[in-house]
Amino acid sequence: MRYLSVARLVRGERLLAASGSLTGVLVAAGIVALTGSAKDFFLLGIWVAFAGFLVTFGSVLLRRPLTGVAWNLLHGGTHAWRADRQVLRAHDIATLAAASVLGARFVVKQWLYVHDATGWLAFAKIAMGTPLTVVAALVVAWAFRATSKRLMDSRPIPTISQEEAELPPRQDASR
């Protein structure tokens, strides 16, 4: 595993990103070493999924869906995005998509964990990893695009001042 981290560093990745996977494996291996059970390797991921579900679902209940908060922060934090019902609904849907993925991961993996199905836990980790994340990311991208179209594209176009209108046209240097 450390060779993988070194290879990622050689490829030019940042130290934090390259060492992240190694840290995750070391933490999981430490849990396994303490408990003596291979299935405990999955405990950290199970509970992180549960915490993520609580945060994302809770943000929708509090009428501040996380995808909308993120969109607004990325656009300067100055938009009244929550006042627009369509925008708020789009971010509710996107945040609920993320919450659904996290909740499904928790429910399935916790059930498999309780039933000592370590092989199926490994399968579920792979099957519920990237594929479901991509689906949720597509829903979030849709919400970001819809919000940008509604709030950014609907702003009035600045008018040309009288002085700018009277200036002669620019000469293109490539002619």
CNS distance restraints for C-alpha pairs under 8 A (distance, minus, plus):
assign (resid   1 and name CA) (resid   5 and name CA) 6.59 0.50 0.50
assign (resid   1 and name CA) (resid  22 and name CA) 6.34 0.50 0.50
assign (resid   2 and name CA) (resid   6 and name CA) 6.23 0.50 0.50
assign (resid   2 and name CA) (resid  22 and name CA) 6.53 0.50 0.50
assign (resid   3 and name CA) (resid   7 and name CA) 6.04 0.50 0.50
assign (resid   4 and name CA) (resid   8 and name CA) 6.19 0.50 0.50
assign (resid   5 and name CA) (resid   9 and name CA) 6.30 0.50 0.50
assign (resid   5 and name CA) (resid  18 and name CA) 5.09 0.50 0.50
assign (resid   5 and name CA) (resid  19 and name CA) 5.73 0.50 0.50
assign (resid   5 and name CA) (resid  21 and name CA) 7.50 0.50 0.50
assign (resid   5 and name CA) (resid  22 and name CA) 6.63 0.50 0.50
assign (resid   6 and name CA) (resid  10 and name CA) 6.20 0.50 0.50
assign (resid   6 and name CA) (resid  18 and name CA) 7.44 0.50 0.50
assign (resid   7 and name CA) (resid  11 and name CA) 6.23 0.50 0.50
assign (resid   8 and name CA) (resid  12 and name CA) 6.66 0.50 0.50
assign (resid   8 and name CA) (resid  13 and name CA) 5.71 0.50 0.50
assign (resid   8 and name CA) (resid  18 and name CA) 5.44 0.50 0.50
assign (resid   9 and name CA) (resid  13 and name CA) 5.10 0.50 0.50
assign (resid   9 and name CA) (resid  14 and name CA) 6.58 0.50 0.50
assign (resid   9 and name CA) (resid  15 and name CA) 6.49 0.50 0.50
assign (resid   9 and name CA) (resid  18 and name CA) 5.92 0.50 0.50
assign (resid  13 and name CA) (resid  17 and name CA) 6.53 0.50 0.50
assign (resid  13 and name CA) (resid  18 and name CA) 6.10 0.50 0.50
assign (resid  14 and name CA) (resid  18 and name CA) 6.09 0.50 0.50
assign (resid  15 and name CA) (resid  19 and name CA) 5.91 0.50 0.50
assign (resid  16 and name CA) (resid  20 and name CA) 5.90 0.50 0.50
assign (resid  17 and name CA) (resid  21 and name CA) 7.55 0.50 0.50
assign (resid  18 and name CA) (resid  22 and name CA) 7.67 0.50 0.50
assign (resid  19 and name CA) (resid  23 and name CA) 6.12 0.50 0.50
assign (resid  20 and name CA) (resid  24 and name CA) 6.21 0.50 0.50
assign (resid  21 and name CA) (resid  25 and name CA) 6.25 0.50 0.50
assign (resid  22 and name CA) (resid  26 and name CA) 6.12 0.50 0.50
assign (resid  23 and name CA) (resid  27 and name CA) 6.13 0.50 0.50
assign (resid  24 and name CA) (resid  28 and name CA) 6.20 0.50 0.50
assign (resid  25 and name CA) (resid  29 and name CA) 5.92 0.50 0.50
assign (resid  26 and name CA) (resid  30 and name CA) 5.99 0.50 0.50
assign (resid  27 and name CA) (resid  31 and name CA) 6.33 0.50 0.50
assign (resid  28 and name CA) (resid  32 and name CA) 6.30 0.50 0.50
assign (resid  28 and name CA) (resid  40 and name CA) 7.63 0.50 0.50
assign (resid  28 and name CA) (resid  41 and name CA) 4.98 0.50 0.50
assign (resid  28 and name CA) (resid  42 and name CA) 7.41 0.50 0.50
assign (resid  28 and name CA) (resid  44 and name CA) 7.06 0.50 0.50
assign (resid  29 and name CA) (resid  33 and name CA) 6.03 0.50 0.50
assign (resid  29 and name CA) (resid  41 and name CA) 6.55 0.50 0.50
assign (resid  30 and name CA) (resid  34 and name CA) 6.14 0.50 0.50
assign (resid  31 and name CA) (resid  35 and name CA) 6.14 0.50 0.50
assign (resid  31 and name CA) (resid  40 and name CA) 6.52 0.50 0.50
assign (resid  31 and name CA) (resid  41 and name CA) 6.59 0.50 0.50
assign (resid  32 and name CA) (resid  36 and name CA) 5.33 0.50 0.50
assign (resid  32 and name CA) (resid  37 and name CA) 5.60 0.50 0.50
assign (resid  32 and name CA) (resid  38 and name CA) 5.90 0.50 0.50
assign (resid  32 and name CA) (resid  39 and name CA) 7.75 0.50 0.50
assign (resid  32 and name CA) (resid  40 and name CA) 5.55 0.50 0.50
assign (resid  32 and name CA) (resid  41 and name CA) 5.72 0.50 0.50
assign (resid  33 and name CA) (resid  37 and name CA) 7.72 0.50 0.50
assign (resid  35 and name CA) (resid  40 and name CA) 7.20 0.50 0.50
assign (resid  37 and name CA) (resid  41 and name CA) 7.83 0.50 0.50
assign (resid  38 and name CA) (resid 118 and name CA) 7.33 0.50 0.50
assign (resid  39 and name CA) (resid  43 and name CA) 7.54 0.50 0.50
assign (resid  39 and name CA) (resid 113 and name CA) 6.76 0.50 0.50
assign (resid  39 and name CA) (resid 116 and name CA) 7.13 0.50 0.50
assign (resid  39 and name CA) (resid 117 and name CA) 7.87 0.50 0.50
assign (resid  39 and name CA) (resid 118 and name CA) 5.27 0.50 0.50
assign (resid  39 and name CA) (resid 121 and name CA) 7.75 0.50 0.50
assign (resid  42 and name CA) (resid  46 and name CA) 6.25 0.50 0.50
assign (resid  42 and name CA) (resid 121 and name CA) 7.44 0.50 0.50
assign (resid  43 and name CA) (resid  47 and name CA) 6.29 0.50 0.50
assign (resid  44 and name CA) (resid  48 and name CA) 6.06 0.50 0.50
assign (resid  45 and name CA) (resid  49 and name CA) 6.08 0.50 0.50
assign (resid  46 and name CA) (resid  50 and name CA) 6.45 0.50 0.50
assign (resid  46 and name CA) (resid 105 and name CA) 7.16 0.50 0.50
assign (resid  46 and name CA) (resid 106 and name CA) 5.32 0.50 0.50
assign (resid  46 and name CA) (resid 109 and name CA) 6.32 0.50 0.50
assign (resid  46 and name CA) (resid 110 and name CA) 6.48 0.50 0.50
assign (resid  47 and name CA) (resid  51 and name CA) 6.15 0.50 0.50
assign (resid  47 and name CA) (resid 106 and name CA) 7.12 0.50 0.50
assign (resid  48 and name CA) (resid  52 and name CA) 6.04 0.50 0.50
assign (resid  49 and name CA) (resid  53 and name CA) 6.08 0.50 0.50
assign (resid  49 and name CA) (resid 102 and name CA) 4.97 0.50 0.50
assign (resid  49 and name CA) (resid 103 and name CA) 6.71 0.50 0.50
assign (resid  49 and name CA) (resid 105 and name CA) 6.40 0.50 0.50
assign (resid  49 and name CA) (resid 106 and name CA) 5.50 0.50 0.50
assign (resid  50 and name CA) (resid  54 and name CA) 6.27 0.50 0.50
assign (resid  50 and name CA) (resid 102 and name CA) 6.65 0.50 0.50
assign (resid  50 and name CA) (resid 103 and name CA) 6.36 0.50 0.50
assign (resid  50 and name CA) (resid 106 and name CA) 5.54 0.50 0.50
assign (resid  51 and name CA) (resid  55 and name CA) 6.27 0.50 0.50
assign (resid  52 and name CA) (resid  56 and name CA) 6.09 0.50 0.50
assign (resid  52 and name CA) (resid  99 and name CA) 7.23 0.50 0.50
assign (resid  52 and name CA) (resid 102 and name CA) 6.30 0.50 0.50
assign (resid  53 and name CA) (resid  57 and name CA) 5.80 0.50 0.50
assign (resid  53 and name CA) (resid  58 and name CA) 8.00 0.50 0.50
assign (resid  53 and name CA) (resid  98 and name CA) 7.84 0.50 0.50
assign (resid  53 and name CA) (resid  99 and name CA) 4.86 0.50 0.50
assign (resid  53 and name CA) (resid 100 and name CA) 7.41 0.50 0.50
assign (resid  53 and name CA) (resid 102 and name CA) 5.17 0.50 0.50
assign (resid  53 and name CA) (resid 103 and name CA) 5.37 0.50 0.50
assign (resid  54 and name CA) (resid  58 and name CA) 5.62 0.50 0.50
assign (resid  54 and name CA) (resid  99 and name CA) 7.79 0.50 0.50
assign (resid  55 and name CA) (resid  59 and name CA) 6.08 0.50 0.50
assign (resid  56 and name CA) (resid  60 and name CA) 6.69 0.50 0.50
assign (resid  56 and name CA) (resid  65 and name CA) 7.09 0.50 0.50
assign (resid  56 and name CA) (resid  66 and name CA) 6.44 0.50 0.50
assign (resid  56 and name CA) (resid  95 and name CA) 6.20 0.50 0.50
assign (resid  56 and name CA) (resid  96 and name CA) 7.15 0.50 0.50
assign (resid  56 and name CA) (resid  98 and name CA) 7.11 0.50 0.50
assign (resid  56 and name CA) (resid  99 and name CA) 5.39 0.50 0.50
assign (resid  57 and name CA) (resid  61 and name CA) 6.46 0.50 0.50
assign (resid  57 and name CA) (resid  95 and name CA) 7.32 0.50 0.50
assign (resid  57 and name CA) (resid  96 and name CA) 6.45 0.50 0.50
assign (resid  57 and name CA) (resid  99 and name CA) 5.64 0.50 0.50
assign (resid  58 and name CA) (resid  62 and name CA) 6.15 0.50 0.50
assign (resid  59 and name CA) (resid  63 and name CA) 6.27 0.50 0.50
assign (resid  59 and name CA) (resid  64 and name CA) 5.13 0.50 0.50
assign (resid  59 and name CA) (resid  65 and name CA) 4.82 0.50 0.50
assign (resid  59 and name CA) (resid  66 and name CA) 6.09 0.50 0.50
assign (resid  60 and name CA) (resid  64 and name CA) 5.67 0.50 0.50
assign (resid  60 and name CA) (resid  65 and name CA) 4.60 0.50 0.50
assign (resid  60 and name CA) (resid  66 and name CA) 7.58 0.50 0.50
assign (resid  60 and name CA) (resid  92 and name CA) 6.02 0.50 0.50
assign (resid  60 and name CA) (resid  95 and name CA) 7.07 0.50 0.50
assign (resid  60 and name CA) (resid  96 and name CA) 7.38 0.50 0.50
assign (resid  64 and name CA) (resid  68 and name CA) 7.09 0.50 0.50
assign (resid  64 and name CA) (resid  69 and name CA) 6.75 0.50 0.50
assign (resid  64 and name CA) (resid  82 and name CA) 7.72 0.50 0.50
assign (resid  65 and name CA) (resid  69 and name CA) 6.45 0.50 0.50
assign (resid  65 and name CA) (resid  88 and name CA) 7.84 0.50 0.50
assign (resid  65 and name CA) (resid  91 and name CA) 5.97 0.50 0.50
assign (resid  65 and name CA) (resid  92 and name CA) 5.67 0.50 0.50
assign (resid  65 and name CA) (resid  95 and name CA) 5.84 0.50 0.50
assign (resid  66 and name CA) (resid  70 and name CA) 6.05 0.50 0.50
assign (resid  66 and name CA) (resid  91 and name CA) 7.66 0.50 0.50
assign (resid  66 and name CA) (resid  95 and name CA) 6.20 0.50 0.50
assign (resid  67 and name CA) (resid  71 and name CA) 6.07 0.50 0.50
assign (resid  67 and name CA) (resid  91 and name CA) 5.71 0.50 0.50
assign (resid  67 and name CA) (resid  94 and name CA) 6.69 0.50 0.50
assign (resid  67 and name CA) (resid  95 and name CA) 5.78 0.50 0.50
assign (resid  67 and name CA) (resid 140 and name CA) 6.91 0.50 0.50
assign (resid  67 and name CA) (resid 144 and name CA) 7.92 0.50 0.50
assign (resid  68 and name CA) (resid  72 and name CA) 6.08 0.50 0.50
assign (resid  68 and name CA) (resid  81 and name CA) 7.41 0.50 0.50
assign (resid  68 and name CA) (resid  82 and name CA) 7.99 0.50 0.50
assign (resid  68 and name CA) (resid  88 and name CA) 7.26 0.50 0.50
assign (resid  68 and name CA) (resid  91 and name CA) 5.34 0.50 0.50
assign (resid  68 and name CA) (resid 144 and name CA) 7.95 0.50 0.50
assign (resid  69 and name CA) (resid  73 and name CA) 6.19 0.50 0.50
assign (resid  70 and name CA) (resid  74 and name CA) 6.15 0.50 0.50
assign (resid  71 and name CA) (resid  75 and name CA) 6.33 0.50 0.50
assign (resid  71 and name CA) (resid 144 and name CA) 6.50 0.50 0.50
assign (resid  72 and name CA) (resid  76 and name CA) 6.38 0.50 0.50
assign (resid  72 and name CA) (resid  77 and name CA) 4.76 0.50 0.50
assign (resid  72 and name CA) (resid  78 and name CA) 7.01 0.50 0.50
assign (resid  72 and name CA) (resid  79 and name CA) 6.34 0.50 0.50
assign (resid  72 and name CA) (resid  81 and name CA) 7.33 0.50 0.50
assign (resid  73 and name CA) (resid  77 and name CA) 4.53 0.50 0.50
assign (resid  75 and name CA) (resid  79 and name CA) 7.80 0.50 0.50
assign (resid  79 and name CA) (resid 151 and name CA) 7.76 0.50 0.50
assign (resid  80 and name CA) (resid  84 and name CA) 7.37 0.50 0.50
assign (resid  81 and name CA) (resid  87 and name CA) 6.30 0.50 0.50
assign (resid  81 and name CA) (resid  88 and name CA) 6.72 0.50 0.50
assign (resid  81 and name CA) (resid 147 and name CA) 7.94 0.50 0.50
assign (resid  81 and name CA) (resid 151 and name CA) 7.58 0.50 0.50
assign (resid  82 and name CA) (resid  87 and name CA) 7.00 0.50 0.50
assign (resid  82 and name CA) (resid  88 and name CA) 5.37 0.50 0.50
assign (resid  83 and name CA) (resid  88 and name CA) 7.50 0.50 0.50
assign (resid  84 and name CA) (resid  88 and name CA) 6.17 0.50 0.50
assign (resid  85 and name CA) (resid  89 and name CA) 5.98 0.50 0.50
assign (resid  86 and name CA) (resid  90 and name CA) 6.16 0.50 0.50
assign (resid  87 and name CA) (resid  91 and name CA) 6.34 0.50 0.50
assign (resid  87 and name CA) (resid 143 and name CA) 7.71 0.50 0.50
assign (resid  87 and name CA) (resid 146 and name CA) 7.32 0.50 0.50
assign (resid  87 and name CA) (resid 147 and name CA) 5.58 0.50 0.50
assign (resid  87 and name CA) (resid 150 and name CA) 7.62 0.50 0.50
assign (resid  88 and name CA) (resid  92 and name CA) 6.07 0.50 0.50
assign (resid  89 and name CA) (resid  93 and name CA) 6.20 0.50 0.50
assign (resid  90 and name CA) (resid  94 and name CA) 6.23 0.50 0.50
assign (resid  90 and name CA) (resid 143 and name CA) 5.24 0.50 0.50
assign (resid  90 and name CA) (resid 146 and name CA) 7.55 0.50 0.50
assign (resid  90 and name CA) (resid 147 and name CA) 7.71 0.50 0.50
assign (resid  91 and name CA) (resid  95 and name CA) 5.86 0.50 0.50
assign (resid  91 and name CA) (resid 140 and name CA) 7.60 0.50 0.50
assign (resid  91 and name CA) (resid 143 and name CA) 5.85 0.50 0.50
assign (resid  92 and name CA) (resid  96 and name CA) 5.93 0.50 0.50
assign (resid  93 and name CA) (resid  97 and name CA) 6.10 0.50 0.50
assign (resid  93 and name CA) (resid 139 and name CA) 7.78 0.50 0.50
assign (resid  93 and name CA) (resid 143 and name CA) 8.00 0.50 0.50
assign (resid  94 and name CA) (resid  98 and name CA) 6.52 0.50 0.50
assign (resid  94 and name CA) (resid 136 and name CA) 7.22 0.50 0.50
assign (resid  94 and name CA) (resid 139 and name CA) 5.38 0.50 0.50
assign (resid  94 and name CA) (resid 140 and name CA) 4.86 0.50 0.50
assign (resid  94 and name CA) (resid 143 and name CA) 6.25 0.50 0.50
assign (resid  95 and name CA) (resid  99 and name CA) 6.13 0.50 0.50
assign (resid  95 and name CA) (resid 140 and name CA) 7.35 0.50 0.50
assign (resid  96 and name CA) (resid 100 and name CA) 5.88 0.50 0.50
assign (resid  97 and name CA) (resid 101 and name CA) 6.38 0.50 0.50
assign (resid  97 and name CA) (resid 136 and name CA) 5.47 0.50 0.50
assign (resid  97 and name CA) (resid 139 and name CA) 6.98 0.50 0.50
assign (resid  97 and name CA) (resid 140 and name CA) 8.00 0.50 0.50
assign (resid  98 and name CA) (resid 102 and name CA) 6.31 0.50 0.50
assign (resid  98 and name CA) (resid 133 and name CA) 7.87 0.50 0.50
assign (resid  98 and name CA) (resid 136 and name CA) 5.45 0.50 0.50
assign (resid  98 and name CA) (resid 137 and name CA) 7.87 0.50 0.50
assign (resid  99 and name CA) (resid 103 and name CA) 5.86 0.50 0.50
assign (resid 100 and name CA) (resid 104 and name CA) 5.88 0.50 0.50
assign (resid 101 and name CA) (resid 105 and name CA) 6.17 0.50 0.50
assign (resid 101 and name CA) (resid 132 and name CA) 6.35 0.50 0.50
assign (resid 101 and name CA) (resid 133 and name CA) 7.19 0.50 0.50
assign (resid 101 and name CA) (resid 136 and name CA) 7.17 0.50 0.50
assign (resid 102 and name CA) (resid 106 and name CA) 6.27 0.50 0.50
assign (resid 103 and name CA) (resid 107 and name CA) 6.15 0.50 0.50
assign (resid 104 and name CA) (resid 108 and name CA) 5.99 0.50 0.50
assign (resid 105 and name CA) (resid 109 and name CA) 5.85 0.50 0.50
assign (resid 105 and name CA) (resid 128 and name CA) 6.50 0.50 0.50
assign (resid 106 and name CA) (resid 110 and name CA) 5.67 0.50 0.50
assign (resid 107 and name CA) (resid 111 and name CA) 6.06 0.50 0.50
assign (resid 108 and name CA) (resid 112 and name CA) 6.24 0.50 0.50
assign (resid 108 and name CA) (resid 124 and name CA) 7.67 0.50 0.50
assign (resid 109 and name CA) (resid 113 and name CA) 5.91 0.50 0.50
assign (resid 109 and name CA) (resid 121 and name CA) 6.07 0.50 0.50
assign (resid 109 and name CA) (resid 124 and name CA) 6.87 0.50 0.50
assign (resid 109 and name CA) (resid 125 and name CA) 7.78 0.50 0.50
assign (resid 110 and name CA) (resid 114 and name CA) 6.10 0.50 0.50
assign (resid 111 and name CA) (resid 115 and name CA) 6.29 0.50 0.50
assign (resid 112 and name CA) (resid 116 and name CA) 6.19 0.50 0.50
assign (resid 112 and name CA) (resid 117 and name CA) 5.19 0.50 0.50
assign (resid 112 and name CA) (resid 118 and name CA) 7.29 0.50 0.50
assign (resid 112 and name CA) (resid 120 and name CA) 6.89 0.50 0.50
assign (resid 112 and name CA) (resid 121 and name CA) 6.05 0.50 0.50
assign (resid 113 and name CA) (resid 117 and name CA) 6.12 0.50 0.50
assign (resid 113 and name CA) (resid 118 and name CA) 6.92 0.50 0.50
assign (resid 113 and name CA) (resid 121 and name CA) 6.94 0.50 0.50
assign (resid 117 and name CA) (resid 121 and name CA) 6.12 0.50 0.50
assign (resid 118 and name CA) (resid 122 and name CA) 6.41 0.50 0.50
assign (resid 119 and name CA) (resid 123 and name CA) 6.42 0.50 0.50
assign (resid 120 and name CA) (resid 124 and name CA) 5.94 0.50 0.50
assign (resid 121 and name CA) (resid 125 and name CA) 6.05 0.50 0.50
assign (resid 122 and name CA) (resid 126 and name CA) 6.53 0.50 0.50
assign (resid 123 and name CA) (resid 127 and name CA) 6.02 0.50 0.50
assign (resid 124 and name CA) (resid 128 and name CA) 5.52 0.50 0.50
assign (resid 124 and name CA) (resid 129 and name CA) 7.80 0.50 0.50
assign (resid 125 and name CA) (resid 129 and name CA) 5.73 0.50 0.50
assign (resid 126 and name CA) (resid 130 and name CA) 7.21 0.50 0.50
assign (resid 127 and name CA) (resid 131 and name CA) 6.66 0.50 0.50
assign (resid 127 and name CA) (resid 132 and name CA) 7.88 0.50 0.50
assign (resid 128 and name CA) (resid 132 and name CA) 5.58 0.50 0.50
assign (resid 128 and name CA) (resid 133 and name CA) 7.79 0.50 0.50
assign (resid 129 and name CA) (resid 133 and name CA) 6.19 0.50 0.50
assign (resid 130 and name CA) (resid 134 and name CA) 6.01 0.50 0.50
assign (resid 131 and name CA) (resid 135 and name CA) 6.55 0.50 0.50
assign (resid 132 and name CA) (resid 136 and name CA) 6.29 0.50 0.50
assign (resid 133 and name CA) (resid 137 and name CA) 5.98 0.50 0.50
assign (resid 134 and name CA) (resid 138 and name CA) 6.15 0.50 0.50
assign (resid 135 and name CA) (resid 139 and name CA) 6.57 0.50 0.50
assign (resid 136 and name CA) (resid 140 and name CA) 6.27 0.50 0.50
assign (resid 137 and name CA) (resid 141 and name CA) 6.03 0.50 0.50
assign (resid 138 and name CA) (resid 142 and name CA) 6.17 0.50 0.50
assign (resid 139 and name CA) (resid 143 and name CA) 6.34 0.50 0.50
assign (resid 140 and name CA) (resid 144 and name CA) 6.17 0.50 0.50
assign (resid 141 and name CA) (resid 145 and name CA) 6.08 0.50 0.50
assign (resid 142 and name CA) (resid 146 and name CA) 6.05 0.50 0.50
assign (resid 143 and name CA) (resid 147 and name CA) 5.97 0.50 0.50
assign (resid 144 and name CA) (resid 148 and name CA) 6.06 0.50 0.50
assign (resid 145 and name CA) (resid 149 and name CA) 6.03 0.50 0.50
assign (resid 146 and name CA) (resid 150 and name CA) 6.08 0.50 0.50
assign (resid 147 and name CA) (resid 151 and name CA) 5.85 0.50 0.50
assign (resid 147 and name CA) (resid 152 and name CA) 7.66 0.50 0.50
assign (resid 148 and name CA) (resid 152 and name CA) 4.99 0.50 0.50
assign (resid 148 and name CA) (resid 153 and name CA) 6.72 0.50 0.50
assign (resid 149 and name CA) (resid 153 and name CA) 5.04 0.50 0.50
assign (resid 149 and name CA) (resid 154 and name CA) 7.14 0.50 0.50
assign (resid 150 and name CA) (resid 154 and name CA) 5.91 0.50 0.50
assign (resid 151 and name CA) (resid 155 and name CA) 6.89 0.50 0.50
assign (resid 160 and name CA) (resid 164 and name CA) 6.25 0.50 0.50
assign (resid 160 and name CA) (resid 165 and name CA) 6.43 0.50 0.50
assign (resid 161 and name CA) (resid 165 and name CA) 6.31 0.50 0.50
assign (resid 162 and name CA) (resid 166 and name CA) 6.44 0.50 0.50
assign (resid 163 and name CA) (resid 167 and name CA) 6.68 0.50 0.50
